Amino acid sequence: METFLEFLREVLNGGVREIGAYFFRKYVLENKKTTLRRRKQKGGYQKK
């Protein structure tokens, strides 16, 4: 019974570690902001 509990603990630790790594990659590493885009300037005469 004790070995089964150790095995179950290792499986759960591995799952938690994988989920933590997934969210770290998703929200920290891949969330780099790209450069802000400016609006294109319209040339010529602008009638308001």
N, C-alpha and C positions, 0 to 999 in steps of 0.2 A: 504493500500500500504506500509505503514511504517513497519508493522509487517512482511510482505513478504520480505522486504529488510533485516530486522534483521535475519530472518530465513535463507535467502540465504547467508548472511555473516557468520552465524554459520556453515552452511554446508561447505562453502569454507574453513573456518578456520580449521575445522575438517579434511578435505581432505589434506590440506597443512601439517597439523601436522602428519597425518598418513604417508604421503610420506616422510617427513623428518625423521620420526622414522625408516622407512624401509631402507632408504639409510644410516642412522647412524648405524643400525645393520649390514647391508651388508658390508660397507666399513671400519668401525672402530672396531666393536666387533668381527666379524668373520674373520678379515684379520690378525690374529696373525700368524707370521711366524713360521713355524716349524723349528726344528733344522736342520742345514745344513748337508747333507749327504756327507760323504767322499767316495771317490772311493774305491772299494775293492782292497786290495793289492793282487797281484798275487804272489803266492809262487813259489819257484823253480828258475831255471836258465832261464833268459830271453835272447833269441837270437835276436839281432837287425839286 
